[in-house]
């Protein structure tokens, strides 16, 4: 009996669940799947980061460096979206774009 209970503890089953018991699967810990909302937010973040990367490679490459801040506004947007999500990150990026004008001094600003 001692060997069987030690074996059951090693494989993660409680002592009262026998390997031949059809309900033994109920006692095992199951891996939790991510919630549907989390998976959708990750997809939204990936789409927003992809759009910012497209902007950096196509439009910003032609204009050159015009941002007064470090990191640039598009890099700030990428960081903010990755860290805070699409809604809050885009609001932070919009605030940053409003503050970026010819009268603002060059500064270092991270999200």
C-alpha positions as CSV (number, residue, x, y, z in Angstrom):
1,X,0.0,0.0,0.0
2,X,2.9,2.4,0.8
3,X,4.4,1.9,-2.6
4,X,1.1,2.6,-4.4
5,X,0.4,5.8,-2.4
6,X,3.9,7.0,-3.0
7,X,3.5,6.4,-6.7
8,X,0.2,8.2,-6.7
9,X,1.7,11.2,-5.0
10,X,4.5,11.2,-7.6
11,X,2.2,11.4,-10.5
12,X,0.0,14.0,-8.9
13,X,-3.1,12.0,-7.9
14,X,-4.5,12.2,-4.4
15,X,-4.3,9.1,-2.3
16,X,-8.0,8.4,-2.5
17,X,-8.0,8.3,-6.3
18,X,-7.0,5.0,-7.8
19,X,-5.5,4.8,-11.3
20,X,-8.3,2.6,-12.4
21,X,-10.9,5.0,-11.1
22,X,-12.9,6.7,-13.9
23,X,-13.2,9.9,-11.9
24,X,-9.4,10.1,-11.3
25,X,-9.1,12.7,-14.1
26,X,-11.3,15.0,-12.0
27,X,-8.7,15.1,-9.3
28,X,-5.8,16.0,-11.5
29,X,-4.9,19.7,-11.9
30,X,-5.8,20.9,-15.4
31,X,-3.9,23.6,-17.2
32,X,-5.8,26.9,-17.4
33,X,-6.5,28.3,-20.8
34,X,-6.2,32.1,-21.3
35,X,-9.5,33.9,-21.2
36,X,-11.1,34.9,-24.5
37,X,-10.7,38.6,-23.6
38,X,-7.0,38.3,-23.0
39,X,-6.5,36.5,-26.3
40,X,-8.4,39.2,-28.1
41,X,-6.4,42.0,-26.4
42,X,-3.2,40.3,-27.5
43,X,-4.4,40.2,-31.1
44,X,-5.4,43.9,-30.9
45,X,-1.9,44.7,-29.5
46,X,-0.3,42.8,-32.3
47,X,-2.3,44.6,-34.9
48,X,-1.6,48.0,-33.4
49,X,2.2,47.2,-33.2
50,X,2.1,46.0,-36.8
51,X,0.4,49.3,-37.9
52,X,3.0,51.4,-36.0
53,X,5.8,49.3,-37.6
54,X,4.4,49.8,-41.0
55,X,4.2,53.6,-40.4
56,X,7.9,53.5,-39.2
57,X,9.1,51.6,-42.3
58,X,7.0,53.4,-45.0
59,X,6.0,56.9,-44.0
60,X,8.5,57.9,-41.3
61,X,11.5,56.6,-43.4
62,X,10.6,59.2,-46.0
63,X,10.1,62.1,-43.6
64,X,13.2,61.6,-41.5
65,X,13.5,62.4,-37.9
66,X,11.2,65.2,-36.9
67,X,10.3,64.2,-33.3
68,X,11.7,66.3,-30.5
69,X,11.6,63.5,-27.9
70,X,13.6,60.4,-27.2
71,X,12.4,57.7,-28.0
72,X,10.6,58.9,-31.2
73,X,6.8,59.2,-31.0
74,X,6.3,56.0,-33.0
75,X,8.6,54.0,-30.8
76,X,6.9,55.5,-27.7
77,X,3.6,54.4,-29.2
78,X,4.9,50.9,-29.7
79,X,6.1,50.7,-26.1
80,X,2.9,52.2,-24.7
81,X,0.7,49.8,-26.7
82,X,2.8,46.8,-25.6
83,X,2.8,47.9,-21.9
84,X,-0.7,49.3,-21.4
85,X,-2.9,47.9,-24.2
86,X,-4.4,49.4,-27.3
87,X,-6.8,51.9,-25.7
88,X,-4.6,53.4,-23.0
89,X,-1.5,53.1,-25.2
90,X,-3.1,55.0,-28.1
91,X,-4.4,57.7,-25.7
92,X,-0.8,58.1,-24.3
93,X,0.5,58.3,-27.8
94,X,-2.0,60.9,-28.8
95,X,-1.0,63.0,-25.8
96,X,2.6,62.6,-26.8
97,X,1.8,63.7,-30.4
98,X,0.0,66.8,-29.1
99,X,2.9,67.8,-26.9
100,X,5.4,67.3,-29.8
101,X,5.5,70.8,-31.4
102,X,8.2,73.2,-32.4
103,X,7.9,75.1,-29.1
104,X,8.6,72.0,-26.9
105,X,12.1,71.4,-25.7
106,X,13.8,68.1,-26.6
107,X,13.4,65.7,-23.7
108,X,13.6,62.0,-22.8
109,X,10.2,60.5,-22.1
110,X,9.3,56.9,-21.7
111,X,5.8,55.4,-21.1
